[in-house]
Structure formats: C-alpha cells, structure tokens
Amino acid sequence: MSEGREIIVQALVETASRYGFRGVRATNFYKEWPETICLVNLQKSSWEPQFYINAAVWFTRLGPERRPKEHNCHIRWRVNSQMEDSQSKAFTQALSLEHPLSNDHRLSLIKDGVDTYGFGLLARCESERTALRIADECGPSVLVALAARSQEKAN
C-alpha cells in the first residue's frame, strides 16, 4: 500500500472508530441499526492516483444485505459534495496522491471532511425517516433510490 493511501486509510480508521463504524478491508466502514446499515466507502479512480470517499445508507426492509456495496445503497453521496467549494477543493486535493501535501496536513483535511460530511451525517441515520430527512436537507447532490421513497409516501 502506498504511503499516501495509508494516510487516507488512517484518517478513515481513526474517524470511523469514534462513531462506532467497523472497517472491512480498509475500504468499507459499516454501522448497523435495525432499520439501516450505514457505510463509508473508499474508492480509487481507475485513471489516476485519486481517491473518493462515498457515504451511503441501506434500508434493511428492502433487502437482507449485511454488507451492502455502496453503489447498491438506497441513499448515496460523495463526501465532498456536501462541502463549501474551498473545503471541497482542499479535500479533493488531499485525496489526490499527485498533489503534494505533508502527511499531517493530508490526514487533517481528510479527517475533518469525513468527520462532518461522512461519519457525522451517517451517525444520525439510525432510522429510515431520519436518513430520508438528512438526504432532503443535503440537497440534490444526494441520490435517493425510488424504492427508499416508496414507504415514505405510503405513510
């Protein structure tokens, strides 16, 4: 594992543990509740040494998954999509191994971003209703599957 990737994983591991998330293969971090399973996922670009951090929520009533894949989840967003432009730019640069940053600065930028816009938001998604409310508050950069909205409309 490259040193830059190790710093990214370190930031995720340290932040995940504060919120009660458990890591699987250093790329996925899960927390389970009766109604939801929340996930932070580290994704590597296929074209360059760039990483992305995704957040997602799976609704347990819609399937028996215990470790859902991020791309299959009912609510999904890129962590930096919730940030102000300047913070998003710095966060994206911290996730680019081509961008020269000290390890301490890279670690700090990533931890701050995933703390607030990844694990911090997901830690509030203990129910479907709360997860849908947070998705609405976060706006159009959050993808919400139609299946997730079906129960909401029925109530």
N, C-alpha and C positions, 0 to 999 in steps of 0.2 A: 504494500500500500504506500502511495507517495506521501511525502511529509504534508503537503497541502491537504490531501484528502483526510489524513489522520487528524489534522486540526479541525476540519469540518465535523468529522465524526465525534471528536472530543466535545465540541460545542453542543452537539445534539445529545450525547450521552449525559453530560452534566446537567443540561436543562431538563431533559426528559425525566430524570430521577426525581427532581424537585416536584414534579406534577404527578408522579406515580405511574408514568409510562414505562413499559418494558421493551427493550430492544430485541430485535430478531435480525441476525446477520448484519448488524451495524448499518442497515439501510432502512429499516422499518421499526417504528416505535408505536406500540399499541396500548390502549387503556380501554377496559371493558366495563360497561354498565348493563343493566337488564335490557334497556331499550336501544342502546347504541354501542358501537365499537368505534373509537376514535383512533386516528392514525396520522403520524408524521412520516413522510417518505423522502429519502434522499435519492435523487435521480441524476444520473450523469448524462451529459449531452453526447450524442453519437458522433458529433463532428469536431468538437474542440474540448479542451480541458476545463469545461464549465459544468457546474452542478446547479441543480434546482432543488428547492425544498417545497414539498407539497403537503397540504393538510387535507384530511378527508374524514367523513363520518358515514358509517354503515348503519342502517336501521335493521335491527335483528329480526323484526317481524317480516321483513321482506326476503329473508334467506338465512340458512343455517351457518353461514360463514363464520369461522372463528378468527381467521387471519385474512380478511379480505384484501385484495390488491387495490391500490389507490385508484387506479383507472376504472374500477368497477363500483366504487362507492357512490352513495346517493347524494352526498354533498361534497364538493371538492373546490379547492382554491390553491393557487401558488402563494406562498407566504408573503413574498414581496408585493403582491397585487394589492395588499391592504395598507401599504406604507405610503407616506408622502413621497413625492418624487425624489428629493435629495436622499432620504433614507433608503429608498428602493435602489437607487443607483449605487450607493455605498455597499448595500447588502449584496447586490448582484456582483459587484467587483470583488467582494470578499469571497464569493463562491466561484470566482474565476481563478484558476491556478496560473494563468498567464499574467494576471495583474499583480504587480509587486507590492506586497504588504508584509509587515512584520507578523510573525506568528501570533503575538499577543494582540495586535490590532485586528487581525483576521478573526481570531477567536472571539474577541469582544463584540465585533459587529454582528457576527452570526448569532451569538448567544442573545444579544439584545433583541434581534429580529424574531427569532423563533420563540423567545420568551413571551413576547407580547402578541404576535400575529400567528403563531403556530400553536404551541402547547398551551399558552394562556387562553386563547379563544376556545380551543378544544376542551380544556378542563371544565368549561361551562356547559358543554353539550351532553349532559348526563341523561337527557330525555329527547325524544323526537321534537316535541314542541319547542324546547329551548334551542335545539340545533337549527330548526327552521327559522326561529326568530333571529338568531345570530346571523344566519345566511341572509335574511332580509336586511338586517342592519348594515351588513358589509357591502351590500350593493351588487351591481351587475357583474363584477369580476368573480363572483362565487357561482359555480354551476350547481344547480339543484335538479336532480332527476325527477321526471314527472311522477314516477312511482312514489317518490317521497312526499309529493304534494297530495296524492290521492286520499290518504287518510285524513289529512288536514281539512280537505274540502268536505269529507263525509261528516266531520264533527261540526 
